[in-house]
Amino acid sequence: MTVIELVERCAAQLDGAGVAFGHGTSNAFDEAAWLVLWRLGLPLHDLDGAAGVAVSPQQLAGVEALIAERIATRKPAAYLTREAWLQGIPFYVDERSIVPRSFIAELVADGSIDPWLSDRTRRVLDLCTGNGSLAVLAAMTYPEVEVDAADISKPALEVARINVDRHGLAGRIRLIESDGLAAAPGPYDLILCNPPYVNAHSMAALPAEYRAEPALALAGGDDGMDFIRRMLRDAPSRMTEHGVLVLEIGNERSHFEAAFPTLAAVWLETSAGEDQVLLLTRDNLA
């Protein structure tokens, strides 16, 4: 059996088992390729190069055990491999934090928010940092800034510490245990926030893969806006005069606009469309 034959076989197993995707892959084939290549110790970015490689019986057994674990536990693949990738950057992850998948990462990497920044942009906050991935990406993208990475979850901050140290950014990223903005005084030129925003109805319907993640990082109350209401109330006092806030709200645009009908938000284009991430200036909020 070759690698590509094994990937196709595993994809069929994942499809047949009805597992859910969305933690780095969107379909059974891509997830199977990730798990097969990872278990075999082959480059994750080069399936074509590995496609014809023969798989030994021992290797086959290892892959089969991993696929069986994925199906039986319904854990996201990243919890099994202990690694996730965001904008090509590797991050450690485990069950203490959600799997990183923020669309804000795209906007940081491609410069979409740069028109709202300037040479005065020096202090950045990654609020609800989770495993620290957005903080790391911001520090990499803007070498002149210092980043505070805040989260209410001490276990999540332990994971963030692993990633900050892994990428050699301990000198520029400070980890803060904070309930919202309570322990993050600022003032900040840029706040990035991928908060808990899933509404109660959606939380009840989430596939098992999402329920394997910390609910604290997902659940946003009846309309998904509980954390966001508090955060937007406090944000102006934590922002510089020209500060901006980039906020991810997933599929909750209708709830956001119902909760904040007078806010003049700029909706930013991502690979998921124009209704996932918005930008607010301090003037908008004040």
ZALO-955892 format. One line per field, with one value per residue (C-alpha): residue in three letters; x, y, z. Coordinates in Angstrom, 1 decimal. Layout:
rest <- [ALA, ...] .
X <- [X, ...] .
Y <- [Y, ...] .
Z <- [Z, ...] .
This chain:
rest <- [MET, THR, VAL, ILE, GLU, LEU, VAL, GLU, ARG, CYS, ALA, ALA, GLN, LEU, ASP, GLY, ALA, GLY, VAL, ALA, PHE, GLY, HIS, GLY, THR, SER, ASN, ALA, PHE, ASP, GLU, ALA, ALA, TRP, LEU, VAL, LEU, TRP, ARG, LEU, GLY, LEU, PRO, LEU, HIS, ASP, LEU, ASP, GLY, ALA, ALA, GLY, VAL, ALA, VAL, SER, PRO, GLN, GLN, LEU, ALA, GLY, VAL, GLU, ALA, LEU, ILE, ALA, GLU, ARG, ILE, ALA, THR, ARG, LYS, PRO, ALA, ALA, TYR, LEU, THR, ARG, GLU, ALA, TRP, LEU, GLN, GLY, ILE, PRO, PHE, TYR, VAL, ASP, GLU, ARG, SER, ILE, VAL, PRO, ARG, SER, PHE, ILE, ALA, GLU, LEU, VAL, ALA, ASP, GLY, SER, ILE, ASP, PRO, TRP, LEU, SER, ASP, ARG, THR, ARG, ARG, VAL, LEU, ASP, LEU, CYS, THR, GLY, ASN, GLY, SER, LEU, ALA, VAL, LEU, ALA, ALA, MET, THR, TYR, PRO, GLU, VAL, GLU, VAL, ASP, ALA, ALA, ASP, ILE, SER, LYS, PRO, ALA, LEU, GLU, VAL, ALA, ARG, ILE, ASN, VAL, ASP, ARG, HIS, GLY, LEU, ALA, GLY, ARG, ILE, ARG, LEU, ILE, GLU, SER, ASP, GLY, LEU, ALA, ALA, ALA, PRO, GLY, PRO, TYR, ASP, LEU, ILE, LEU, CYS, ASN, PRO, PRO, TYR, VAL, ASN, ALA, HIS, SER, MET, ALA, ALA, LEU, PRO, ALA, GLU, TYR, ARG, ALA, GLU, PRO, ALA, LEU, ALA, LEU, ALA, GLY, GLY, ASP, ASP, GLY, MET, ASP, PHE, ILE, ARG, ARG, MET, LEU, ARG, ASP, ALA, PRO, SER, ARG, MET, THR, GLU, HIS, GLY, VAL, LEU, VAL, LEU, GLU, ILE, GLY, ASN, GLU, ARG, SER, HIS, PHE, GLU, ALA, ALA, PHE, PRO, THR, LEU, ALA, ALA, VAL, TRP, LEU, GLU, THR, SER, ALA, GLY, GLU, ASP, GLN, VAL, LEU, LEU, LEU, THR, ARG, ASP, ASN, LEU, ALA] .
X <- [0.0, 1.2, 0.8, -1.9, -3.8, -3.7, -4.9, -7.8, -8.7, -8.5, -10.6, -13.3, -13.2, -13.6, -16.4, -18.2, -17.9, -19.4, -16.7, -16.9, -14.1, -13.3, -10.1, -7.6, -9.2, -12.7, -13.0, -12.1, -9.4, -7.4, -7.8, -6.7, -3.6, -2.7, -3.0, -1.3, 1.7, 2.1, 2.0, 4.5, 6.8, 6.6, 6.4, 2.8, 3.1, 4.2, 1.6, 2.4, 6.0, 5.1, 2.2, 4.0, 6.0, 5.3, 3.8, 5.1, 2.7, 4.0, 3.4, -0.1, -0.9, 0.2, -2.0, -5.0, -4.7, -4.6, -7.6, -9.5, -8.7, -9.9, -13.2, -13.7, -12.9, -14.2, -11.3, -10.0, -7.0, -4.8, -5.4, -4.0, -1.0, -0.4, 0.2, -1.8, -0.8, -1.9, -0.7, 2.1, 3.3, 3.3, 1.8, 1.6, -2.0, -3.8, -7.1, -6.3, -7.1, -9.2, -7.5, -6.3, -8.3, -9.0, -9.6, -7.8, -4.6, -5.3, -5.8, -2.6, -0.6, -1.9, -1.8, -5.5, -5.5, -2.3, -4.2, -5.6, -2.1, 0.9, 4.4, 2.8, 1.5, 3.6, 1.4, -0.8, -3.2, -4.3, -7.4, -8.7, -5.3, -5.9, -2.8, -1.1, -1.1, -2.4, 0.0, 2.9, 1.7, 1.3, 4.8, 6.3, 4.4, 5.2, 8.7, 8.6, 5.6, 5.2, 2.3, 0.2, -1.6, -4.5, -6.9, -9.0, -7.9, -4.7, -4.4, -4.7, -2.0, 0.2, -0.2, 0.5, 3.7, 4.9, 4.3, 5.8, 8.9, 8.9, 9.1, 11.6, 9.3, 9.3, 11.0, 8.2, 5.1, 3.7, 1.1, -1.6, -4.3, -7.3, -11.1, -11.7, -9.9, -9.8, -6.0, -5.0, -4.8, -3.2, -3.5, -3.2, -2.9, -4.3, -6.5, -7.1, -9.9, -11.3, -13.7, -16.3, -19.2, -21.2, -24.9, -26.7, -28.7, -25.6, -23.6, -26.3, -25.9, -22.1, -20.5, -18.5, -15.2, -16.2, -17.5, -14.1, -12.7, -13.0, -16.6, -15.3, -13.6, -16.7, -19.9, -21.1, -24.5, -28.0, -27.1, -23.4, -22.7, -22.2, -18.4, -18.5, -20.9, -18.6, -15.5, -16.8, -18.0, -14.4, -12.4, -12.3, -10.5, -7.9, -7.2, -5.0, -6.5, -5.9, -6.4, -8.4, -10.1, -10.3, -13.0, -14.0, -17.6, -18.0, -21.5, -23.1, -23.3, -27.1, -26.8, -24.0, -25.9, -29.0, -27.0, -25.0, -27.3, -25.5, -21.9, -20.3, -18.2, -15.9, -16.4, -13.2, -12.9, -11.5, -11.5, -14.9, -16.5, -17.2, -19.3, -16.8, -14.4, -15.0, -12.9, -13.9, -11.9, -11.8, -13.9, -16.6, -16.7, -16.5] .
Y <- [0.0, 3.5, 6.7, 8.1, 4.8, 4.9, 8.5, 7.7, 4.7, 6.8, 9.5, 7.0, 5.8, 9.4, 10.1, 6.9, 7.6, 11.1, 13.0, 16.8, 19.1, 22.7, 22.6, 23.1, 21.1, 21.2, 17.7, 14.1, 13.9, 16.8, 15.5, 12.0, 13.4, 15.4, 12.4, 10.0, 12.2, 13.2, 9.6, 8.5, 11.5, 12.8, 16.6, 17.8, 20.1, 17.6, 14.9, 14.8, 14.0, 11.3, 9.8, 6.8, 5.9, 2.4, 1.9, -0.9, -3.1, -1.5, 2.0, 0.9, -0.3, 3.0, 5.0, 2.8, 3.2, 7.0, 7.1, 4.8, 7.2, 10.2, 8.4, 7.0, 10.1, 12.7, 14.9, 17.5, 16.1, 18.9, 17.5, 14.1, 15.5, 18.3, 20.8, 23.2, 25.6, 29.2, 31.2, 28.5, 28.9, 25.9, 26.1, 23.6, 22.9, 20.6, 20.4, 23.3, 25.8, 25.8, 24.8, 28.1, 29.0, 32.7, 34.6, 37.6, 35.7, 36.3, 40.0, 40.4, 38.4, 40.0, 43.6, 44.2, 46.2, 48.1, 51.2, 51.8, 51.5, 53.9, 54.3, 55.2, 51.6, 50.2, 48.4, 45.5, 43.4, 39.9, 39.5, 35.9, 34.7, 31.0, 29.2, 32.6, 32.2, 35.6, 37.2, 35.4, 36.3, 39.9, 40.0, 38.4, 40.7, 43.9, 43.6, 47.0, 46.3, 44.8, 42.5, 41.7, 38.3, 38.1, 35.2, 34.4, 30.7, 29.9, 26.5, 28.3, 30.7, 27.7, 26.6, 30.1, 30.2, 27.1, 28.9, 32.2, 30.4, 28.1, 31.1, 33.0, 35.9, 35.9, 39.3, 41.0, 39.1, 39.4, 36.9, 38.2, 36.4, 38.7, 38.5, 40.5, 43.8, 43.9, 43.3, 44.8, 48.5, 49.6, 51.9, 49.9, 51.0, 47.7, 45.2, 41.8, 39.8, 36.4, 36.0, 33.5, 34.4, 31.2, 31.7, 29.2, 27.6, 27.0, 25.7, 23.1, 21.9, 21.8, 18.6, 16.6, 17.9, 21.4, 20.2, 18.7, 22.2, 24.4, 25.8, 28.9, 29.9, 29.4, 30.1, 33.7, 33.5, 33.5, 35.7, 35.2, 38.8, 38.5, 38.9, 41.3, 43.7, 44.0, 44.2, 47.0, 49.0, 48.8, 49.0, 52.8, 53.4, 50.8, 52.3, 55.2, 58.1, 56.5, 52.9, 50.2, 47.0, 44.0, 41.7, 38.2, 37.2, 34.1, 33.6, 36.0, 39.2, 39.4, 39.2, 41.7, 44.2, 43.7, 44.2, 47.3, 48.9, 52.3, 51.1, 52.0, 48.9, 48.2, 44.7, 43.1, 40.6, 37.2, 33.8, 33.2, 36.3, 39.8, 39.0, 37.2, 40.0, 43.7, 46.7, 49.5, 52.7, 54.2, 57.1, 54.6, 53.1, 56.3] .
Z <- [0.0, -0.8, 1.1, -1.2, -1.1, 2.7, 2.7, 0.5, 2.7, 5.8, 4.3, 3.5, 7.1, 8.5, 6.1, 7.0, 10.7, 10.3, 12.1, 12.0, 10.6, 11.0, 13.2, 10.5, 7.7, 6.1, 4.6, 5.2, 2.6, 4.0, 7.5, 6.5, 4.7, 7.8, 10.1, 7.8, 7.0, 10.7, 11.9, 9.2, 10.0, 6.5, 5.6, 6.0, 3.0, 0.5, -0.1, -3.8, -3.0, -0.6, -2.5, -4.0, -0.9, 0.3, 3.8, 5.9, 8.0, 11.2, 9.8, 8.6, 12.1, 13.6, 11.2, 11.7, 15.5, 15.1, 12.8, 15.2, 18.0, 16.0, 15.3, 18.8, 20.8, 18.3, 19.5, 16.9, 15.1, 16.5, 20.0, 18.8, 17.0, 19.6, 16.8, 14.7, 12.0, 11.5, 8.5, 8.1, 11.7, 13.9, 17.4, 20.2, 21.3, 23.8, 25.5, 27.8, 24.9, 21.8, 18.5, 16.8, 13.7, 13.9, 10.7, 12.4, 11.6, 7.9, 8.4, 10.3, 7.8, 4.6, 5.9, 5.8, 9.0, 8.3, 6.9, 10.4, 12.0, 11.9, 13.2, 16.5, 16.8, 19.6, 22.1, 21.1, 23.1, 22.1, 24.3, 24.8, 23.6, 24.1, 23.0, 22.2, 18.4, 17.5, 19.9, 18.3, 14.8, 15.7, 17.3, 14.2, 11.8, 13.6, 15.0, 16.6, 18.9, 22.4, 22.9, 25.9, 25.7, 28.1, 29.0, 32.0, 31.8, 33.6, 31.8, 28.4, 29.4, 30.2, 26.6, 25.4, 27.4, 25.4, 22.1, 23.2, 24.3, 21.2, 18.9, 21.0, 21.8, 25.6, 25.6, 23.6, 24.7, 28.2, 29.4, 31.6, 33.5, 33.1, 33.2, 30.1, 30.2, 34.0, 34.4, 31.0, 31.6, 28.3, 26.7, 23.5, 19.9, 18.6, 20.3, 18.7, 20.1, 19.2, 22.2, 23.2, 20.9, 20.2, 21.1, 23.4, 20.6, 18.5, 21.5, 22.1, 18.5, 18.3, 17.0, 19.6, 18.2, 19.3, 22.6, 23.2, 23.5, 26.6, 26.7, 28.4, 25.2, 23.1, 24.9, 24.6, 26.3, 24.9, 21.9, 22.0, 23.0, 26.8, 26.8, 23.9, 25.7, 28.7, 26.5, 24.3, 27.4, 28.8, 25.6, 25.1, 28.4, 27.4, 23.9, 22.8, 21.0, 17.6, 18.8, 16.9, 17.9, 15.5, 16.7, 15.5, 15.9, 13.6, 12.4, 14.9, 12.7, 13.1, 16.9, 16.9, 14.9, 17.1, 20.2, 18.9, 16.3, 16.5, 16.2, 12.8, 12.3, 9.3, 8.1, 6.9, 4.1, 5.0, 3.3, 5.1, 3.7, 5.0, 8.1, 10.4, 11.6, 12.2, 13.0, 15.4, 16.2, 19.6, 18.2, 17.1, 20.6, 22.6] .
